[in-house]
Structures are given as C-alpha cells and as structure tokens.
C-alpha cells in the first residue's frame, strides 16, 4: 500500500474504507476550490476581454475623428490657396 496508510488501515478493511472516504472528501473539497478559482479566473478574463474590445472601438473612433479633422484642415487650406 502507499506510504499514507496506517498499520490499523492495513489490517482493518473498515478502517481503510473510512479513511479513504475522509481522503476523498478532502480531495473533493480541494477540487471544488480549484474549480471555483478557475471559474473566477475565466470570468475575470472575459471581463478584461470585453473591456479591451470596448477600448479598441473607442480608439478607432478617436483615430477616425482625428483623420477627418486633419483631412478637413488640408482641404480647407487647399481651397484657400486656390481662391487667392
């Protein structure tokens, strides 16, 4: 048997079954904590992704506005030069 077994457990099947049940309960509790941590991390990553998409959209709008402003400035300068 493994190193974690006791001498009582090696000689008494009922003790072995009870100790295994306790071990499994502990493992299940730890697994539940890991699952919760993974779900929390997934939610956090999804939120960050949604924020990044929103920020990217806002950046595109700003860049488009700046390009339109520069284009309008250049066109107005050309018009003024042509009229003189």
N, C-alpha and C positions, 0 to 999 in steps of 0.2 A: 504494500500500500504506500501511499505518499507520505512525505515527511510530516504533514499536518495531522496525521491520525494519532490518537491516543492509545494506550495499551488497553483501556476499557473498550474502546471502539473496535479494536482488533478482535476482541473476544466476545463482544455482545452485539448482535445484529441490531437489536432495538436501539441501543445507544448510538450505533453507527447511523441508523436511519434518522434519529432525532438530530444528531449533529449535522448531518448532510442537509436536513431541512433548514436548520439555522443558517448554514453556509449559503444555501440557495437564496434564503430570504435576504441575507446581506448582499449577495451579488445582485439580486433583483433591485434592491434599494439603490445600489450604486449605478446600475444600468439606467434606472429611472432618472437619476440625477444627470447622467451623461446625455440621455435623450432630451431632457429639458434644456440643457446647455446648448445642444446642437440646434434645437428649435429656436431658442432665443437668438443665437448667432445668425440663423437663417433670416429671422425677422429683421434683425439689425442690418444685415447685408441688403435685404430687399429695400428697406427704408433708405439706405445710403444710395442704392442704385436709382431709386425714384428721384431723390434729391439731385443726383448727378444729371439725370435726364432733364429735369426742370432747369437746372443751372445752364446746361448746354443749350437749351432752347432760348433762354434769356440772353446768353452770349451771342447767339446767332442773330437775334433781333437787334441787339446793340450794334453789332458789326454791319448789319444791313442798313440801319439808320445812319451810321457814320459814313458808309459808302454813298448813300443817297445824298447826304449833305455835301460831301466833297464833290460829287458829280454836279450837283446844282450850282455849287460855287464856281466850278470850272466853266460850266455852260454860261453862267451869267457874266463871267469875265470875258469869254469869247464874244458874247453878244455886245458887251460894252465896247470892246476893241473894234468890232466890225462897224458899229454905229459911228465911231469917231473917224 
